[in-house]
């Protein structure tokens, strides 16, 4: 048999934090509520950081997973747009080069040393 995690309501957590704010000792309150003192410290910090959004319920942080997924999609979309625009820019640069009279083909990535060896 596995141990299941205990779940506490938002009201329970807020009451615990309020008792801490009223000066009750963390150790005494932890024993009274039968929770670890580190849990009380975490609850207090979460409540201190953003009281209105603290303890959204179900052990999850509200819409954060949705927000992360949304941002990942946006990053992917922008990466595709950047690749597309780079290709467009390269094409425009090649056309300008041909119009200006440069009849050189686009670079093949070879170094000058390898070109000299091939022409001998």
N, C-alpha and C positions, 0 to 999 in steps of 0.2 A: 504494500500500500504506500502510495506516494503522499507526501504532505501537500496540502493545497494552501495557496497564499490567502491570507486573510484580506478582506476588502473592507475599507472604511468609507462611510458616507462623507460627503462634503461637509455636512453639518458637524459631524464628529471631529473632523480635522480642524475646522474653524474654532470649535469649542476648545480643543486642545491648545491651539495657538493662542487663543484669548487668555487661557489660564496661564500660559507661559508669560504673556505680556503683563499680566497682573502680578507677576513676581514669583509664581510657583516654581520650585526647583525642577529642573529637567529630570533628575534622577527620581524624585518622589512621584512626579507625574507619570513617568515611564512605568514605574511599578504599579501605580494605581490603574493605568489604562492597559497594562500588560502589553506594552510595545517597547521596542528597542529605543534607546535614547537617540541613536543616530536618525531614526525615523522622525522623531520630534524635531530634531535640528533641521532636517530636510523640509519638513512641513513649514516650519517657521520661516526659513529662507524663501521658499516658494511664495508664501503669503506676503512676505516683506517685499519681494521683487514685483509682484503684480497681484494685489489683493482681489481685484474684480475677476481675473481670469484664473486664479489659483484653484486647483482641485476640480478640473472639468468633469471628472467621473470616469468610470470604466478603466482606470489605470492608464489611459492614453492622454496625450497632450493635445486635445482638441483637434484642430484641422491641420496640424503640422505635417502628418504624412501626406495629406492631399496637397499641401503647399509645396513640399519637396518634389512630388511627382510633377506638379505643374511647372516648377522651375526647371526640372530635368527635360521636360518636353520642349520648353522654350530654348534651352541651351542647344538641344539637338536641332531644332528648327533654324536657329541662328547659324549653327555650324554649316548646315546645308546652304543657307543663303550666302555665307562667306565664300564657300567653295564655288558656287555658281558665279558670284561676282568676280572672283579671281579669274575664272575662265573667260568671262566677258572682257575683263581688262586686258588679259593676255591677247585675246583675239583683236581688240582695238589697237593695241600696241603693234601687233604684227601688220595690220592693215596700214597704219600710219607709216611704218617703216617702208613698206612697199610703195606707198604713194610718194614718199620723200626721195625715192630713187635707190634706196638700199635694196640690193637684190640678194643680200645674204639670207640664207635659210635660217630658221630659228636654231638656237644653240642646241647641240646634241649632248652637252654636258661633258665633252672630252676636254682634257687639259691641253694647253698649247704644246707641251712637250710631245704628247702622243700624236698630234696633228703633224708636227715636223717629221717625226719618224716615219709616218705613213707616206709623206710626199717625197721621200728620198728614193 
